[in-house]
Each structure stands twice: as structure tokens, then as C-alpha cells.
Amino acid sequence: MTDKPSYLGLLNAIANAEGDAECYLGAWAAATPRDDVRQVIATVALREGEHAKAFAKRMCELGFDLQPRSDPKLDEKMAIASSTELSDREKFERLQVGRGVEQGDIFSTMFNDVTIDIQTGALLGRYIAEERDSGRLLHGCYSALCAEADSSASANGTGGAGEGAAVAALSERLDHIEDLLAKLVSAKGSKK
């Protein structure tokens, strides 16, 4: 029996989260009427699926099976993503994607575990680089949708403080989620 690597839980968590993201982003790409949004969302969905499979494969190579974990919010995310009633901007906001990198980098502590082997380290490095790029793609797409809506609202004399308050509340929630993720990654690293 192979000794259980200290980072196995991290690999399992990434594989499960990425597989879920592939599902709801794929549904969103299929539902959006906009080609420009579809291209971004489909690109990120494909990356997420590849990450899920790559991490599950790495676990298998290490002698362990993926332990499926169900996200209790996956059904809700799928409903939002596949909705034809919601705008793409609303989907970005409700799914909490497309935020900027100014809130910190949740990936910065993943290499604190000095026992990570070379092959897993290379996989994590590529994953982190692609996740950061996906974040930039999503943020750029969301920003373009916001600018488009703001321009339209200014031309029509509409828009207001309500949207600003909603964005501020969402930003606060995202900060909280990222803090929790950072604590989880840190806790996993300290259980060596």
C-alpha cells in the first residue's frame, strides 16, 4: 500500500470543484445568445474539465481513487447557468465568477507543502497558471458586459446607486469566500 500523500485532499478537492465548474460553465456556454461570451465561457469550461480529469488521473497514478464530493449548490448553479431568463451579466454576478484579482490570490499557498513530488508540482503549476488566466478572461468578459450596460444606461439616463450597492455586497461575499478557501488550503498544508 502506498503512503497517503499529505496533499491528496487538495488534489481531490480540486478535481471535484473543477468537474462541477465544467458542468455549469458548459451549460452557460450552451445557453448564452452571445458568441463573444460563449467563446470565453466555453474556453474556461474546457479548462475546468481538463483540470478535473488531470487531477483525478494524478491521484490514480499515486495509487488512490477520486472521492466524489457533491456540491450542495451545484443544482442552483446549473439552474442559473442554463437560464435563458437571466442576462450574462446576472450570471456572472450570481455564480460569483469574473471578479478581479485585486482580492488576493487563493493559489499562493498551494506550494507550502514541501513534500509535493515533481510531477504533482508541475501539474499544480500549470493548473495555477491556467486558473489565473481563466480569471483574467472571465474578469475581462464581465467588465465588458458591465461597461456595455453602463454605457447603455448612461445613454438612456438610467442606472443608479442600487447596482453599486449590489456589487459592493457581492465583493464582500467574495472576500469572505476567498478567506475561507485560503484557510482551508493553509489547514491542509499544516496537517503534514
Summary of the structure (lengths in Angstrom):
residues: 192
radius of gyration: 18.3
end to end distance: 18.8
largest distance: 68.3
contacts: 514
relative contact order: 0.14
helix: 74%
strand: 0%
